[in-house]
């Protein structure tokens, strides 16, 4: 008889595999910051990140403030 132990995946471990700069790059590539990406960023910003990630996040903020990127959550609020 075989016993299988199912491990739980800690969400922090999964998020640590994703970098803030990757989420930011995806937003720039598509021209849109999705609601899902915003939530990913909120979670990632609670973890340790490096200077490159911080710079990427600041570029993202600047681009959304200047209207260079569409922010899905703002579109949903205005509909």
Z-matrix of the N, CA and C atoms (Angstrom, degrees):
N
C 1 1.447
C 2 1.530 1 108.47
N 3 1.303 2 115.74 1 128.47
C 4 1.459 3 120.40 2 -178.98
C 5 1.517 4 110.31 3 -98.67
N 6 1.292 5 115.50 4 137.87
C 7 1.467 6 120.91 5 175.96
C 8 1.517 7 107.90 6 -111.08
N 9 1.284 8 114.83 7 127.38
C 10 1.457 9 119.81 8 178.36
C 11 1.513 10 108.75 9 -108.02
N 12 1.291 11 115.35 10 129.41
C 13 1.463 12 120.45 11 177.64
C 14 1.513 13 107.10 12 -100.31
N 15 1.296 14 114.20 13 117.99
C 16 1.452 15 118.16 14 177.63
C 17 1.520 16 108.25 15 -90.77
N 18 1.308 17 115.58 16 123.10
C 19 1.453 18 120.33 17 179.58
C 20 1.510 19 111.25 18 -89.56
N 21 1.276 20 115.96 19 148.95
C 22 1.454 21 121.10 20 175.05
C 23 1.520 22 108.16 21 -90.40
N 24 1.290 23 114.98 22 138.47
C 25 1.453 24 119.41 23 177.58
C 26 1.518 25 107.57 24 -96.04
N 27 1.294 26 115.28 25 122.44
C 28 1.455 27 121.22 26 177.87
C 29 1.524 28 108.07 27 -74.38
N 30 1.334 29 117.00 28 126.82
C 31 1.460 30 120.92 29 -177.85
C 32 1.530 31 111.19 30 -58.10
N 33 1.307 32 117.74 31 -32.93
C 34 1.464 33 120.49 32 178.61
C 35 1.517 34 110.50 33 -64.07
N 36 1.322 35 117.37 34 -38.31
C 37 1.461 36 120.62 35 178.04
C 38 1.516 37 111.08 36 -63.89
N 39 1.320 38 116.59 37 -42.01
C 40 1.467 39 120.79 38 178.93
C 41 1.514 40 109.80 39 -65.54
N 42 1.318 41 116.86 40 -45.61
C 43 1.457 42 120.35 41 -178.87
C 44 1.520 43 111.96 42 -64.10
N 45 1.320 44 116.97 43 -32.59
C 46 1.458 45 119.78 44 -179.68
C 47 1.524 46 112.00 45 -66.54
N 48 1.324 47 116.95 46 -18.51
C 49 1.458 48 120.31 47 177.25
C 50 1.530 49 110.35 48 -78.16
N 51 1.315 50 116.55 49 -22.18
C 52 1.453 51 122.96 50 179.52
C 53 1.521 52 107.12 51 -97.96
N 54 1.306 53 116.73 52 136.30
C 55 1.460 54 120.44 53 179.48
C 56 1.519 55 109.92 54 -102.99
N 57 1.312 56 115.59 55 147.92
C 58 1.459 57 121.32 56 176.74
C 59 1.525 58 109.13 57 -53.76
N 60 1.310 59 116.70 58 -43.33
C 61 1.473 60 119.84 59 -177.13
C 62 1.523 61 111.70 60 -63.43
N 63 1.343 62 117.96 61 -28.03
C 64 1.466 63 120.83 62 176.77
C 65 1.530 64 111.00 63 -69.27
N 66 1.317 65 116.64 64 -42.16
C 67 1.469 66 121.31 65 178.09
C 68 1.527 67 109.47 66 -64.98
N 69 1.330 68 116.30 67 -42.20
C 70 1.461 69 121.56 68 178.48
C 71 1.528 70 110.22 69 -63.21
N 72 1.319 71 117.36 70 -44.64
C 73 1.467 72 120.97 71 179.67
C 74 1.518 73 111.10 72 -60.18
N 75 1.307 74 116.62 73 -40.53
C 76 1.469 75 120.76 74 178.58
C 77 1.529 76 110.16 75 -62.20
N 78 1.321 77 117.55 76 -40.89
C 79 1.463 78 121.19 77 178.80
C 80 1.530 79 110.71 78 -63.46
N 81 1.317 80 116.63 79 -43.06
C 82 1.466 81 119.89 80 178.79
C 83 1.532 82 111.10 81 -67.49
N 84 1.317 83 116.82 82 -36.10
C 85 1.462 84 121.25 83 -179.90
C 86 1.532 85 111.03 84 -65.50
N 87 1.327 86 116.03 85 -42.49
C 88 1.467 87 120.33 86 -177.53
C 89 1.525 88 112.57 87 -88.91
N 90 1.336 89 116.43 88 -18.59
C 91 1.460 90 119.89 89 -176.90
C 92 1.514 91 113.19 90 80.78
N 93 1.333 92 115.73 91 9.69
C 94 1.468 93 120.00 92 -176.34
C 95 1.529 94 110.61 93 -143.77
N 96 1.324 95 115.12 94 134.37
C 97 1.454 96 121.16 95 172.29
C 98 1.524 97 106.92 96 -96.09
N 99 1.327 98 116.13 97 108.86
C 100 1.462 99 120.54 98 -176.70
C 101 1.526 100 111.14 99 -76.70
N 102 1.322 101 115.11 100 162.72
C 103 1.466 102 121.03 101 175.82
C 104 1.529 103 109.54 102 -60.12
N 105 1.328 104 116.64 103 -39.95
C 106 1.467 105 121.35 104 179.97
C 107 1.523 106 110.76 105 -64.30
N 108 1.330 107 116.72 106 -41.31
C 109 1.469 108 120.62 107 179.18
C 110 1.528 109 110.24 108 -65.71
N 111 1.333 110 116.79 109 -38.96
C 112 1.472 111 119.63 110 177.40
C 113 1.521 112 110.47 111 -60.32
N 114 1.324 113 116.78 112 -42.33
C 115 1.466 114 120.20 113 179.29
C 116 1.527 115 110.60 114 -66.48
N 117 1.330 116 116.81 115 -40.23
C 118 1.467 117 120.24 116 176.31
C 119 1.525 118 109.77 117 -58.69
N 120 1.324 119 116.26 118 -45.05
C 121 1.465 120 120.25 119 -179.61
C 122 1.521 121 111.32 120 -62.52
N 123 1.336 122 116.83 121 -41.86
C 124 1.481 123 119.55 122 178.06
C 125 1.522 124 110.47 123 -56.89
N 126 1.329 125 116.00 124 -44.77
C 127 1.464 126 120.13 125 -179.34
C 128 1.528 127 111.44 126 -68.68
N 129 1.313 128 116.52 127 -42.96
C 130 1.470 129 120.33 128 -179.40
C 131 1.524 130 111.95 129 -64.64
N 132 1.323 131 116.70 130 -34.56
C 133 1.463 132 119.83 131 -179.56
C 134 1.529 133 112.27 132 -70.06
N 135 1.315 134 116.73 133 -13.22
C 136 1.471 135 121.00 134 176.10
C 137 1.531 136 111.48 135 -84.20
N 138 1.331 137 116.09 136 -10.11
C 139 1.462 138 121.25 137 -178.57
C 140 1.524 139 109.40 138 -104.18
N 141 1.309 140 115.95 139 178.63
C 142 1.466 141 119.88 140 176.37
C 143 1.516 142 109.15 141 -75.79
N 144 1.312 143 115.43 142 138.36
C 145 1.457 144 120.83 143 177.32
C 146 1.512 145 108.51 144 -144.84
N 147 1.333 146 115.86 145 161.75
C 148 1.462 147 119.10 146 -175.58
C 149 1.528 148 111.62 147 -99.29
N 150 1.307 149 115.43 148 179.13
C 151 1.461 150 122.25 149 -176.39
C 152 1.532 151 111.46 150 -62.32
N 153 1.326 152 118.09 151 -37.58
C 154 1.461 153 120.54 152 178.69
C 155 1.530 154 111.25 153 -62.23
N 156 1.332 155 116.50 154 -38.93
C 157 1.462 156 119.96 155 177.42
C 158 1.527 157 110.78 156 -67.34
N 159 1.311 158 116.64 157 -41.05
C 160 1.463 159 120.34 158 178.38
C 161 1.528 160 110.70 159 -61.97
N 162 1.321 161 116.53 160 -43.82
C 163 1.468 162 120.56 161 178.79
C 164 1.527 163 110.95 162 -63.10
N 165 1.320 164 116.49 163 -41.12
C 166 1.471 165 120.89 164 178.51
C 167 1.523 166 110.13 165 -62.13
N 168 1.329 167 116.59 166 -43.30
C 169 1.463 168 120.75 167 179.26
C 170 1.529 169 110.78 168 -63.47
N 171 1.321 170 117.38 169 -40.25
C 172 1.466 171 120.72 170 178.82
C 173 1.528 172 110.80 171 -65.63
N 174 1.340 173 117.68 172 -38.00
C 175 1.469 174 121.07 173 175.88
C 176 1.523 175 110.55 174 -62.72
N 177 1.325 176 115.77 175 -40.29
C 178 1.458 177 121.15 176 178.84
C 179 1.529 178 110.54 177 -63.18
N 180 1.317 179 116.58 178 -46.75
C 181 1.464 180 120.34 179 178.75
C 182 1.526 181 110.84 180 -58.82
N 183 1.315 182 116.42 181 -45.60
C 184 1.464 183 121.28 182 -179.06
C 185 1.531 184 110.30 183 -61.74
N 186 1.320 185 116.11 184 -44.99
C 187 1.468 186 120.47 185 -178.53
C 188 1.529 187 111.78 186 -63.76
N 189 1.329 188 116.99 187 -38.90
C 190 1.469 189 118.55 188 179.03
C 191 1.522 190 110.81 189 -71.17
N 192 1.316 191 117.59 190 -37.79
C 193 1.468 192 120.35 191 177.87
C 194 1.525 193 111.52 192 -64.40
N 195 1.319 194 116.48 193 -34.72
C 196 1.465 195 121.20 194 -179.20
C 197 1.530 196 112.39 195 -84.69
N 198 1.324 197 116.28 196 -3.04
C 199 1.458 198 120.13 197 179.58
C 200 1.519 199 113.90 198 78.20
N 201 1.315 200 117.46 199 16.05
C 202 1.461 201 121.08 200 179.61
C 203 1.529 202 111.73 201 -78.44
N 204 1.316 203 116.63 202 -22.25
C 205 1.455 204 122.88 203 176.81
C 206 1.522 205 108.95 204 -123.81
N 207 1.322 206 115.64 205 139.06
C 208 1.459 207 120.18 206 174.81
C 209 1.526 208 107.79 207 -77.81
N 210 1.313 209 116.21 208 137.86
C 211 1.465 210 121.12 209 178.69
C 212 1.527 211 107.17 210 -112.51
N 213 1.320 212 115.70 211 107.39
C 214 1.460 213 122.04 212 -173.86
C 215 1.528 214 112.60 213 -53.90
N 216 1.309 215 118.23 214 -40.18
C 217 1.462 216 120.82 215 -177.62
C 218 1.536 217 111.43 216 -64.01
N 219 1.312 218 117.30 217 -33.74
C 220 1.476 219 120.09 218 176.57
C 221 1.521 220 110.81 219 -70.19
N 222 1.334 221 116.29 220 -38.39
C 223 1.467 222 119.99 221 177.75
C 224 1.521 223 110.40 222 -62.23
N 225 1.336 224 117.68 223 -40.52
C 226 1.450 225 122.01 224 -179.16
C 227 1.520 226 111.75 225 -66.77
N 228 1.332 227 117.56 226 -34.86
C 229 1.466 228 121.38 227 179.97
C 230 1.525 229 111.52 228 -69.02
N 231 1.327 230 117.04 229 -30.43
C 232 1.467 231 120.71 230 -176.54
C 233 1.531 232 113.25 231 -89.59
N 234 1.313 233 117.54 232 -3.16
C 235 1.484 234 120.56 233 179.40
C 236 1.498 235 111.24 234 -97.59
